[in-house]
Amino acid sequence: GIPMTKDDETKLTILDMAIQLFSEKGYESVTVQEVCDYSKITKPTVYYYFHSKAGLLQAIADIMGQEFLNTITNAAEYVHDFPLSLTKILKAEMDFAQANKNFFRLHASLLNAPRASEAGTTYISLIEKLDKILLEFFQNSTNEIGNMKGKEKLYATLFQNNVTSVIINVLNGGLKLDDQTTHQIIHSFMYGVVA
């Protein structure tokens, strides 16, 4: 990869701390001063790189969010096998969440942020991109599963919410995601769609 500069390292340190704090306490509750204290970096430095708390969240969405979108895009490639594709999306999202627990917890909380809030307005473009990827996948799958026609947006939303809830449950130790559980999740979702 490209060698990291001192600037890049400083930025990543700040972002890591911000992701951790936002995921633990909620975006609204965390101050820029807390991010500074935890990352042992001065306020002017944080403002120099990110301009504001919303700027920090935007950078998180741009960097981690883009990685997340790339993961979903690759998994949601339409392969004319609806259950297999749903399984691929669930597993890809789970793997990403396991590797980026704090980001995924933050992402899950921001999915339902009030749209008019600072967090909501900052994160909305990432949510819209995610919705678009899944909507396209469900529209492509309509040829295979006829009774989804006209309800693709609803099913894309239901699937995304199911997957997010399951993953948060796994991260919190409430569920183990093995092949059997994965199969049951996909089966129960499919049953709701094709029934």
N, C-alpha and C positions, 0 to 999 in steps of 0.2 A: 504493500500500500504506500500511500504518500506519507513521507515522514511528518510527524506532528511538530508544530512550532510550540513555543512556550504559550503563545496566545491561544492556540487550539486547546492545549492542556488546561489552561485557566478556564476557558469557556466550558469545557466538558465537566470540570470539577463543579462549577456553579450549576450547570444543568442537572448533573446527577443529584446534587443536594436538593435542588428545587423539586425534582421529580419525587424524591423520597419524602420531602416535607409535604408537598401537595397531596401525595397519595395517602399519607398517614393522617393528616389533619384536615384535608379539604382545601381546595384552592383559595376560597374566600378567607379562611382563617389565618393563612400564612402571610407574614409581612416580608418585605424585601430585607428588612433588618435581620429577621430570623435566618433567611437564606445566607446573608453575609456572615452571621455568627457561626452557623453550622459549617460553612465552607471556608471559614477563616479568610475571607476576602472582603476588602473595603467596599462600602456603598458606592463610591465614585466608580470603582472598577466594574461593579455589576451594571450601573447605569451606562457606563461607557460601552459595554458590549451589548446590552439588551434594552436600554432606554427606560424600561418600566417593568412592573410585574407582568403586565399583559405581554410585553415583549419577550419575557422569559418563557411564558406559556406558548407564544407563537413559535419560538425557536424549538421548543419541545415538540410541538405539532409538526414543524418542518423537518426535523431530523428523525426522531423516533416514530412519529406518525407516518412519515413517508416510508420508513422501513416496514412498518406494520401494513400499510397499503400495498406495498410490493409483495409481501407475503401472501395477502389475501388475493391479489390479482393473479399470482401464479397458481394458487390453489383453486381458484374459481374458473379456471380455463374449462370451457365446455367440452366434454368428451363423450356426449351421448349416453351417459350412464348416470342418471340423477342420484341414486343412493351413493354411488362411489364418489361422485363430486362433492356431495354434502359431507361425506366422511372426510375427504381430503381437506375441505375448508375447516371443519371442526378440528382436525388433528394439526393442521398448520397453525391455526390460531392458538391452540393449546400449547404447542411447542414454543411459539413466539412469547406467549404469556409466561411460560415457565422460565424462559431466558431473560425476560424483562418484567418481573413481577410488579415492581413499583409503577412502571409506566402503564401496565395493563390495568392496575387498580385505579390509577388516575383516569385513564381512558374510560373505564366503566362508569366512574362517577360523573365524568363530563358529558357522557351520552345523554344524560338527563338534566344537565344544567339548564336553568331557566334561560330561554333564548335572549332575553334582554340584558342578562347579567354580563359582566366583563368576561367571565369564563365562557359563557355561551356564545357571545359574539366573536371571541377569539378562536374558539375551537370549531365553530360551525362549518368552515370550509372543509376540514378534515372529515367531519361526519357526513357531509354531502357527497364527498368523493367515495367514502366507504359505501354509502347507500347506493350510489350509482353503479359501483362494481357488482354489488349483490343483485340489484334490480336487473342489470343486463344478464347476469347468470340465470336468474329465474325466468326472464323473458325468453332466453334461448332454450330453456328447459320446457317451456310451454308446449313445444312441438311434441315432446315425449309424454308429458302429463297434461292431457287436454283440459281437465277441469281446473287448471290454474289460470286459464285465460281470463284476463281482466282483473285478476286478483294477485298479480305478481308482486306489486308493491307491498301488499299486506303480508304475503308469505315471506318476502325478503326481510321485512321488519320482524316478523315473528321468529324467523330462523336466527337472525342476528341477536335478538333478545335472549332466546334460548341458549345460544352458544355462550354469550357473555355471562349469563347467570351460572351456567354449568362451570365455566372456567373459574369464576370468582369462588364458587363453592369448592372446587378442587384446590385453588390456591390457599383457601382458608382451612383446608384439611377435612372438609365435610364429605368429600367424595373422592374416590380413586378412579382415575380415568384409564381403564384397561380396555382391551378390544371388545369385551362383552358389554361393558357400560356404553362404549361408543356406539356399538350396534343397536343397543336398546334406545339410546337418544335419537339416533337417525331413524330407527323404525317407528318410534312414537311420533316423530315429526312427520314422516312420510304418511303414516296412517291418517293423520289429521289432514294432509293435503289430498290424498287420493281417495279417501273414504267418501 
